[in-house]
Amino acid sequence: MGCKVLWLNVALLSFLMIGKHVRAQCTQPSFPSKNVVVSESSVLAETFPDGSTVTFECDIGHKPVNSRASKYVTCEGNQWTSLELECTKKSCGSPPEFHNGRYEKEGILFGNKITAVCNTGYMLDGLIKDRWCRDQGWDGRDPVCEVVKCKAPPAIVNGQLGEQPLDSYEYQQVVSYRCNSGLSLIGSSTLHCSDNGTFIPDPPKCLDVCPKPEIPHAYRSAGRPPPYILKNFLEYKCDDGYTMKGDSHILCTENGWDPKPPKCIGPCRRPNLERNVILTKEFLKKESFSYGSKVTFECIDGYEPVDSTVSKSVTCEENNWTELLLTCKELPR
């Protein structure tokens, strides 16, 4: 009996010692909110016995908030002591300035990006324009912005450049055009090399702009004789007995005369319709009527309108009368 009790006591004591040994250990330490990682000098295992010490350091791209803070934690029982070390993102500082451009910045801390942007009239030499803040500072190299260049400007028909053309032109350089003798330059006479490497605006045209107007029964009352070039004007009057249709003043534009040249419309002869109708008294004595004139008819004696609501007048339109709607019928006897 005594031996049995002794054996039970030994077994219980062994169980308690094993349990104490199992409980007195820590799992792998982790402090993600502090931006730290376990130092390479520390042996990393799944579990750590009571009294073990682990060293931490700042994660890549980070530095200590307090350089004097302890970097160690100790396993006490099955809990780690508090870690004093806390890290924050490194700053790469303001990137260096470069000629003819600037950086657009997300920020200057680890992981931030800056983008090189050239000034108007300049373009980046190379395709890489972004730089990133890394652990050791800004990656990549300083950008280079070169001036934009244009190829030789286009040739034009019936005209030429005012100076000997170059193989290439730099941003904002200007060229000028002139037309052959007797032709008018339509558009801008000067072009400049733009920031996208092309000349603007579009090159001009050299044209014999406006032909001499041919207007029967009209004469020029103001303006110069032909040839007519851009911005020349003319004014016309009609011969006696003719009426002008349109504007008497016209201007030579790159699209021709504006407005279109007028017409001089001759008079209409007195209408004589053999349809049981006759002109009213006020028109019987006139032999001709100017453009736009209206005359009125009525039924002859012994006749009446078939439809009293229709128009009884006609209008002189370019030497001809409009159709008369009035018709007459004999009065009943």
Buried (B, 14 or more C-beta within 10 A) or exposed (E): EEEEEEEEEEEEEEEEEEEEEEEBBBEEBEBEEBBBBBBEEBEEEEEBEBEBEBBBBBBEBBBBBEEEEEBBBBBEEBEBBEBBBBBBBBBBEEBEEBEBBBBEEEEBBBEBEBEBBBBEBBBBEEEEBEBBBBBEEBEBEEBBBBBBBBEEBEEBEBBEBEEEEBEEBEBBBEBEBBBEEEBBBBBBBEBBBBBEBEBEEEBBBBBEBBEEBEBEBBEBEEBEEEBBBBEBBBEBBBEEEBBBBBBBEBBBBBEBBEEEBBBBBBBBBBBEEEEBBBBEEEBEEEEEBEBEBEBBBBBEEEBEBEEEEEBBBBBBBEEEBEEBBBBBEEEEE
